[in-house]
Amino acid sequence: MTRFFGTGMRLNGTGKAIGGMMMVLGLVGLIFVSSQRPAQAICEDPFTMAAGVAGAIAAQVSALMAAFLASQACPGACGTLPNLYGISIETTQAFLIRSLDLMEDTILNKLRQFWDRWLLALKDMTAQLSGSLNDGTRHLDSLFDSSNETENERMLQEVEYNAKKQYQTTDQGCRFDTAARYMNSTMRTGTFVSQGLTKNRNVEANNAAGSPAVAGQKTLNESRFGVYQSTFCDGVSNGGYPGCAAAGPRPNWDTQPSKTLFGKETIDMANTDDRRAVEALTYNITGYDVPDPFGLNILRSAQGQEQRARNREYMAQMDAVSSLVTSLVGERTPGPAAPEIQQLRTKLGVMDASPNPSEREIRQSVIEQLWDPNYWVDLGDSPAATKQKEVYLQAYNLLMLYKIIEKTEKISNAYAIETANMLDKWYGSVRYPGSDGRVNR
């Protein structure tokens, strides 16, 4: 009887052979399980003691096989086989336990090394994910800001576009504005010139000292004839005997309003000959007669005082009548330099545009714009442009309305004077019965 692993189990000869064979197969299986094989999941270095363990086990297996074969040859004399089994098993068990401990330590070390590396990688990944999250939030905020800014810019562009369409500046609008800038100045100049011309007539009618009419109509006629000879004389007039040695620089301009007043939009009042023509024409149109001066003794008499009063009535009436002519001259008096107006008229084909246009010429430049085809073409730009031009034309119409009212007032004043003279002529005897031969009608 033989004790196996010290458990008290006994084996007969056949049982011993079967038991020995099973032990050998178990050891071979254990060797197969613990032997080195190619890794399938991980790429790790093989165990450092695997080769030694496998060699020891192989040696034990060889010894066991030899003992087993020897026991088969001498079944009765080989009693040491169980002991050999025990020793071999204990040795193998020690090697297996040591190998398992080494494998456990190796696995744990690898797991620790793997975890340390993973921990650093996870920390870096966490930092990257956190940074990516913040960066993504920043990108979203930037996207929202960009969207809001784009929307506001689009709204602003729409407002600017609509405003540009509604308040679009046109060439004609700029021209109207440019003309208006000079209009006020030239209107003041025209008013002052008109008043100055009528004042000159009043000075002469008063026989002012130093004036050509200081001695009355006789000296005034002599002065006017001298001007005629030097300025207005026509060499072929009066049958070839005009009373002058040669034709003047402005022949007959004192009798031709169509040329003197209406020939140009601007009269060059700085030119002596043109100014003399205007003054002579005023006398000729109105028929202004200068009264003779009174002696002091006559002026103190009742008849002299009455005649003096009548003379002053005549002066007042002629001043009102003369203003109808002098206002036309004032409207055609040059104003300040306005190169824009000159360029505009020249572009429209006017050959004698003045660099110092008068009020009349500036008004004419406004009207001449209506002759430009581009004015009507530009009406199709936008409804706002059409409305702007309508406003400018309404402003010009208002200006002309006031000019018409001004002219109407002067004409009404002249009609009132004429009506008063007619009444005085027809019913003068009612006011002055039996005086100066008036006919009572």
RAWOGI-V994837 format. One line per field, one symbol per residue. ss: DSSP state (~ for helix, > for strand, _ for the rest). burial: 1 if it has 9 or more other ideal C-beta (glycine too) atoms within 8 Angstrom, else 0. Layout:
BEGIN
ss->???
burial->???
END
This chain:
BEGIN
ss->____________~~~~~~~~~~~~~~~~~~~~~~_______________~~~~~~~~~~~~~~~~~~~~~~~~_______~~~~~~~~~~~~~~~~~~~~~~~~~~~~~~~~~~~~~~~~~~~~~~~~~~~~~~~~~~~~~~~~~~~~~~~~~~~~~~~~~~~~~~____~~~~~~~~~~~~~~~~~~~~~~~~~~~~~~~~~~~___________~~~~~~~~~~~~~~~~____~~~~____________~~~_~~~~______>____~~~~~~~~~~~~~~~_________~~~~__~~~~~~~~~~~~~~~~~~~~~~~~~~~~~~_>_____~~~~~~~~~___________~~~~~~~~~~~~~_~~~~~~~~__~~~~~~~~~~~~~~~~~~~~~~~~~~~~~~~~~~~~~~~~~~~~~~~~~__________
burial->011100000010000110111011001101100100000000000010110011011101101110110110000001001101110110110011011001100100010000000000000000000000000000000000000000000000000000001001010111110111011011101111111011011111101100111101101101111011101111100000010100010111110000011000111010001111111111110101011101000110000110110010011011111111111111111110010011011101000011011111111111011000001001100001110110010011001100000110011011001000100100111000000001000
END
